Amino acid sequence: MRKLFFYLIFFVNVNFCFGQKYDTVIRTSIYTSYFNYHQKVAVVVKYKLYKGGGNCERKKFRFTNDIKNLLTATDKDYSGSGYDKGHLVNAEDFAYDCFLDKLTFRYYNCVPQTAVMNRGIWKTYETKIRKLSQTDSLLVIMVNVFGNQYIGNRIGVPSYCIKAVYSLTTQKAILAFSLSNTKDPLFEETSIAVLNKKFDINIEKFRD
């Protein structure tokens, strides 16, 4: 019964344009993925985090797609591409429960990221956000901005990966930044308003 609850997923067909489109909303027990059928990856993923972290062993976890008729990337698409399978919802945030941790290993929760970005400043800020969650309840929103780059069977590669963090205590943004998905990532920590204008997006749309 516990496993059935955690794998309960709902589809809601949507066509909302904010510089990019998403077609389906996938709701899991720990995060929501706004998926794009053309890019075959998530455009936006959001989740709440409080006291993230734990000791779950993840070495045997592998990315998969557990939703019938949802066309996502596969291992073959990433093989030889030079890109990491970059988590959007960070796995270590839910390492206090191995079942929840494993749920982050879904192809609708990752995008192709350069190794330098994924294992570098992206990881650094995942750790920073997890530390913030020890004393505050957070809402974390990731937005991917796409150009015309693909790997494998036309799997979209983001040009920029954006992250915004809100305190659920104060309801205010406490962190926002963008990273170019390149071998020499350009990092900019800034405001929500600047990110919205620069990338023609609406981050606050996803706060509800």
Stockholm file with secondary structure:
# STOCKHOLM 1.0

chainA/1-208         MRKLFFYLIFFVNVNFCFGQKYDTVIRTSIYTSYFNYHQKVAVVVKYKLYKGGGNCERKKFRFTNDIKNLLTATDKDYSGSGYDKGHLVNAEDFAYDCFLDKLTFRYYNCVPQTAVMNRGIWKTYETKIRKLSQTDSLLVIMVNVFGNQYIGNRIGVPSYCIKAVYSLTTQKAILAFSLSNTKDPLFEETSIAVLNKKFDINIEKFRD
#=GR chainA/1-208 SS CHHHHHTCCEEEEEEEESSSEEEEEEECSSCEEEEETTTTEEEEEEEEESSCCCCCCCTTCCCBCCSTTCCCCCHHHHTTTSEEEEESSCGGGGTTSHHHHHHTCBGGGEEEEEHHHHTTHHHHHHHHHHHHTTTSCEEEEEEEEEEEEEETTTEEEEEEEEEEEEETTTCSEEEEEEEECSSSCCEEECCHHHHHHHHTCCGGGGCC
#=GC SS_cons         CHHHHHTCCEEEEEEEESSSEEEEEEECSSCEEEEETTTTEEEEEEEEESSCCCCCCCTTCCCBCCSTTCCCCCHHHHTTTSEEEEESSCGGGGTTSHHHHHHTCBGGGEEEEEHHHHTTHHHHHHHHHHHHTTTSCEEEEEEEEEEEEEETTTEEEEEEEEEEEEETTTCSEEEEEEEECSSSCCEEECCHHHHHHHHTCCGGGGCC
//
